[in-house]
């Protein structure tokens, strides 16, 4: 778990604040900014909460037995070695996600938390996808995962599930961002898939309380996390009303790349992708279209194939292992640029990531 740097009392206080149903990411941060800590916020008078625009019900609920029990449930859950809790002010909180104004203050992770710092590409699409659409998603995910990208998606039926499976079948890694709590896998049909993702080095991620059931409002809300963790979003098959277009819109607002695979003009499931292409998304016919777009966007040449070629990221890593944030600061590049460069260097066998730190590999 990523909670050793704060006291047990402060950890429990943050968990109790998180359990309050009306306290979203912005209000959570507002409380901590106003009072300096979650512990102080919990002990502040109700009038102080009201002065910040928070409802009286939230002020009263913070001391309830139900809220205390929910916090203790998380503490018990964290006793398992594969379970982690990342906080937005942690040094190992996913760097790209931390850029969002409404980044989750607490992020529950089952599986590999270090995977969230590695380069990811999101893949989303219709829950009622056609067989060609499912095959396409599986093939693209397999190829991208085999090339070093982690595949992020939402564990839903259809394109999401095909993308996760494609990554796993390539021996790669995949991240599933849930619209439920991690102890309420949805859909139930994908419970085995969720277990396989964790067992094979991937991760399940949610900002919601562990036992949060499926609620329609939470699925669009989790889409910002899918896009926020990723360098770009690939939409495989989607109607104009698909939630996948929400993810694509959020990706564009977050400054991420948006990719779309076209389809037949006679297939309703292709219309959402065509709409995205008209709005400026990159038309994708092969994995090379994605890689070329990312390289062009970051304005970097391909990674060097030989050790003796100088590379600013390698120069920094030869000195000492570093996090991607430290590499960004040292090189003057943006975090997305650093992550793409690290992917290319990793594919060439020149760098490796261990325990969240990137290091140079001597050949």
C-alpha positions in Angstrom: 0.0 0.0 0.0 1.1 3.6 -0.6 0.1 5.0 2.8 3.2 4.7 5.0 4.0 8.4 4.8 0.9 9.5 6.8 -0.2 8.5 10.3 -2.8 5.8 10.8 -5.2 8.5 12.2 -4.9 10.6 9.1 -5.3 7.6 6.9 -8.5 6.6 8.7 -9.7 10.2 8.5 -9.3 10.4 4.7 -11.1 7.1 4.4 -14.0 8.5 6.4 -14.2 11.6 4.3 -14.1 9.5 1.2 -17.1 7.4 2.5 -19.3 10.5 2.5 -21.6 10.1 -0.6 -21.7 13.8 -1.5 -18.0 14.6 -1.1 -16.6 14.4 -4.6 -12.9 15.0 -5.6 -13.2 18.8 -5.7 -15.0 19.0 -2.3 -12.5 16.5 -0.8 -9.6 18.7 -1.8 -11.5 21.8 -0.7 -11.8 20.4 2.8 -8.1 19.4 3.1 -7.0 22.8 1.8 -9.3 24.6 4.3 -8.3 22.6 7.4 -4.9 21.3 6.5 -5.6 17.7 7.0 -8.5 15.2 7.0 -8.2 14.7 10.7 -8.7 18.4 11.3 -11.6 18.5 8.9 -13.3 15.6 10.8 -13.0 17.5 14.1 -14.1 20.9 12.7 -17.5 22.2 13.8 -20.5 21.8 11.4 -20.7 25.5 11.0 -17.2 25.5 9.4 -18.3 22.9 6.9 -21.4 24.9 6.1 -19.2 28.0 5.5 -17.5 26.0 2.7 -20.8 25.3 1.0 -21.1 21.7 2.3 -24.4 20.3 3.3 -25.4 19.7 6.9 -26.0 16.0 6.2 -22.4 15.5 5.3 -21.2 17.2 8.4 -23.4 14.9 10.5 -22.6 11.7 8.7 -18.8 12.0 9.1 -19.0 10.7 12.7 -21.6 7.9 12.0 -20.9 4.3 12.8 -21.5 3.4 9.2 -18.8 5.7 7.9 -16.4 4.4 10.6 -17.1 0.8 9.6 -16.5 1.6 5.9 -13.1 3.1 6.7 -12.2 0.0 8.8 -13.3 -2.2 6.0 -10.7 -0.6 3.7 -8.0 -1.0 6.3 -8.7 -4.7 6.5 -8.7 -4.9 2.7 -5.3 -3.2 2.6 -3.8 -6.1 4.6 -3.7 -8.2 1.4 -0.4 -7.7 -0.4 -2.0 -7.2 -3.8 -4.3 -4.4 -2.6 -3.1 -0.8 -2.6 -4.5 2.7 -1.9 -3.0 5.7 -3.8 -3.7 9.2 -2.8 -3.5 12.2 -5.2 -0.6 13.8 -3.2 1.5 10.6 -3.1 4.7 10.6 -5.2 3.7 7.3 -6.8 0.2 8.5 -7.8 -0.1 8.1 -11.6 1.5 11.2 -13.0 -0.8 11.7 -16.0 -3.9 11.2 -13.9 -2.7 13.7 -11.3 -2.8 16.5 -14.0 -6.6 16.4 -13.9 -8.5 19.0 -11.9 -10.9 16.3 -10.7 -8.4 13.5 -10.2 -9.6 11.0 -7.7 -8.3 11.9 -4.2 -8.1 8.2 -3.4 -7.5 5.4 -5.9 -8.1 1.8 -5.0 -5.8 -0.6 -6.9 -5.9 -4.4 -6.9 -2.8 -5.9 -8.6 0.3 -4.0 -9.9 0.3 -0.3 -8.8 3.6 0.3 -10.7 1.8 -0.6 -13.9 -0.2 2.7 -13.7 3.0 4.7 -14.3 3.8 2.8 -17.5 2.7 4.0 -20.9 -0.9 3.1 -21.6 -3.3 3.3 -24.5 -7.0 3.2 -23.8 -9.4 1.1 -26.0 -13.1 1.6 -25.7 -16.2 0.9 -27.8 -19.7 -0.6 -27.9 -21.0 -3.1 -25.4 -23.0 -4.6 -28.3 -20.2 -4.8 -30.7 -20.3 -6.9 -33.9 -18.0 -10.0 -34.3 -15.7 -8.1 -36.7 -15.5 -5.2 -34.1 -14.6 -7.7 -31.3 -12.0 -9.3 -33.5 -10.6 -5.9 -34.4 -10.3 -4.8 -30.8 -8.7 -8.1 -29.8 -6.1 -7.9 -32.6 -5.2 -4.2 -32.0 -4.9 -4.8 -28.2 -2.7 -7.9 -28.8 -0.4 -6.0 -31.2 -0.2 -2.9 -29.0 0.4 -4.9 -25.8 3.0 -7.0 -27.6 4.7 -3.7 -28.5 5.0 -2.6 -24.9 1.8 -0.6 -24.2 -0.5 -1.4 -21.3 -4.1 -1.5 -22.5 -6.6 0.4 -20.4 -10.3 -0.1 -20.6 -13.5 -0.4 -18.5 -14.1 -4.2 -18.1 -17.5 -3.8 -19.8 -19.0 -6.3 -22.2 -18.1 -6.0 -25.9 -15.1 -4.0 -27.0 -13.7 -3.5 -23.5 -13.6 -7.2 -22.8 -12.1 -8.0 -26.2 -9.3 -5.4 -25.5 -8.4 -6.8 -22.1 -8.3 -10.3 -23.5 -6.2 -9.3 -26.5 -3.6 -7.7 -24.2 -3.5 -10.8 -22.0 -3.3 -13.2 -24.9 -0.2 -11.4 -26.1 1.4 -11.9 -22.7 1.0 -8.1 -22.0 -0.6 -6.1 -19.3 -4.0 -4.5 -19.0 -5.7 -2.0 -16.6 -9.4 -2.3 -15.9 -11.0 0.9 -14.5 -14.3 0.0 -12.8 -17.5 1.9 -12.4 -18.2 -0.1 -9.2 -16.2 -0.8 -6.1 -13.4 -3.4 -6.4 -15.4 -5.9 -4.3 -18.5 -5.6 -6.6 -17.1 -6.7 -10.0 -19.5 -5.7 -12.8 -20.6 -7.3 -15.0 -20.6 -10.6 -13.1 -19.7 -12.4 -16.4 -16.3 -10.7 -16.3 -15.4 -11.8 -12.8 -13.1 -14.4 -14.1 -11.5 -11.9 -16.5 -10.9 -9.5 -13.6 -9.2 -12.3 -11.6 -7.0 -13.1 -14.7 -6.0 -9.5 -15.1 -4.6 -9.3 -11.6 -3.1 -12.8 -11.7 -1.2 -11.9 -14.9 0.4 -8.7 -13.7 -2.4 -6.2 -14.6 -4.5 -4.0 -12.3 -8.1 -3.3 -11.3 -8.7 0.4 -10.5 -11.6 2.3 -8.9 -12.2 5.6 -7.1 -15.4 4.2 -5.6 -15.9 2.6 -2.1 -15.1 -1.1 -2.2 -18.7 -2.2 -1.9 -20.2 0.4 -4.3 -22.8 -1.4 -6.5 -23.4 -0.6 -10.2 -25.0 2.8 -10.5 -25.6 4.4 -13.9 -24.0 7.8 -13.0 -20.7 6.2 -12.0 -19.9 4.7 -15.4 -19.5 8.0 -17.3 -17.7 9.4 -14.3 -15.0 6.6 -14.5 -14.3 7.4 -18.1 -12.2 10.4 -17.2 -9.9 7.9 -15.3 -9.6 5.6 -18.3 -8.5 8.5 -20.6 -6.6 10.3 -17.8 -4.3 7.3 -17.3 -3.5 7.0 -21.0 -1.5 8.7 -23.7 -4.4 8.3 -26.1 -7.8 6.7 -26.6 -8.7 4.3 -29.5 -12.4 4.0 -30.2 -13.0 0.7 -32.1 -16.8 0.6 -32.7 -19.4 3.0 -31.3 -22.8 4.4 -32.1 -23.3 8.2 -31.8 -25.0 7.7 -28.4 -22.2 5.4 -27.1 -20.5 6.2 -23.8 -17.3 5.6 -25.6 -17.7 9.1 -27.2 -17.7 10.5 -23.7 -14.3 9.0 -23.1 -13.1 10.3 -26.4 -14.4 13.8 -25.6 -12.7 13.7 -22.2 -9.5 12.5 -23.8 -9.5 15.5 -26.1 -10.2 17.9 -23.3 -7.3 16.4 -21.3 -4.9 16.9 -24.2 -4.7 13.2 -25.1 -4.6 11.7 -28.6 -8.0 10.4 -30.0 -8.0 7.6 -32.5 -10.9 6.0 -34.3 -11.3 2.9 -36.6 -13.7 3.6 -39.4 -16.3 1.1 -40.6 -19.0 0.5 -43.2 -21.3 3.4 -43.8 -24.1 0.8 -43.5 -23.1 -0.3 -40.0 -24.7 1.8 -37.2 -21.9 0.9 -34.9 -19.4 2.8 -37.2 -21.2 6.2 -37.0 -19.7 7.2 -33.7 -16.2 6.6 -35.0 -17.0 8.5 -38.2 -18.2 11.4 -36.2 -15.0 11.4 -34.2 -12.9 11.4 -37.4 -14.9 14.4 -38.7 -14.1 16.2 -35.5 -10.4 15.6 -35.9 -9.7 12.1 -34.5 -6.9 10.2 -36.2 -8.2 7.7 -38.7 -6.6 4.3 -37.8 -6.2 1.4 -40.2 -3.2 -0.2 -38.5 -1.2 -0.1 -35.3 1.4 1.9 -37.3 -1.0 4.8 -37.6 -1.2 5.0 -33.8 2.6 4.8 -33.3 3.2 7.3 -36.1 0.8 9.8 -34.6 2.3 9.5 -31.1 5.8 10.0 -32.5 4.7 13.0 -34.5 2.9 14.5 -31.5 5.9 14.2 -29.3 8.3 15.5 -32.0 10.9 12.9 -31.3 12.9 10.6 -33.5 12.6 6.9 -33.0 14.5 5.6 -30.0 18.1 4.7 -30.7 18.8 1.1 -31.5 22.4 1.1 -30.3 23.8 1.8 -26.8 26.3 4.3 -28.1 23.7 6.7 -29.5 23.1 9.5 -27.0 19.6 10.0 -25.7 18.7 12.6 -23.0 16.5 10.1 -21.1 19.3 7.4 -21.1 21.8 10.0 -20.0 19.7 10.8 -16.9 19.1 7.1 -16.1 22.8 6.2 -16.4 23.3 8.5 -13.4 20.6 6.9 -11.2 17.2 5.2 -11.4 14.4 7.8 -11.5 10.7 8.2 -11.6 9.0 9.5 -14.8 8.3 12.8 -13.1 12.0 13.2 -12.2 12.9 12.4 -15.8 10.4 15.0 -17.1 11.9 17.6 -14.8 15.5 16.7 -15.7 14.9 16.6 -19.5 12.5 19.5 -19.8 10.0 17.3 -21.7 6.4 16.8 -20.8 5.2 13.7 -19.0 3.5 12.2 -22.1 6.7 12.8 -24.1 8.8 11.0 -21.5 6.4 8.1 -21.3 6.4 7.5 -25.0 10.2 7.7 -25.1 10.4 5.2 -22.3 8.2 2.8 -24.2 10.5 2.9 -27.2 13.6 2.5 -25.1 12.0 -0.4 -23.2 11.2 -2.1 -26.5 14.9 -1.7 -27.5 15.9 -3.3 -24.2 17.6 -0.2 -23.0 15.5 0.6 -19.9 13.3 -1.3 -17.4 10.8 -0.2 -14.7 11.1 -1.8 -11.3 9.0 -0.7 -8.3 8.0 2.5 -10.0 11.5 3.6 -10.9 13.0 3.5 -14.4 16.6 2.4 -14.8 19.2 2.0 -17.5 19.8 -1.6 -18.6 23.4 -2.3 -19.5 23.5 -4.7 -22.5 
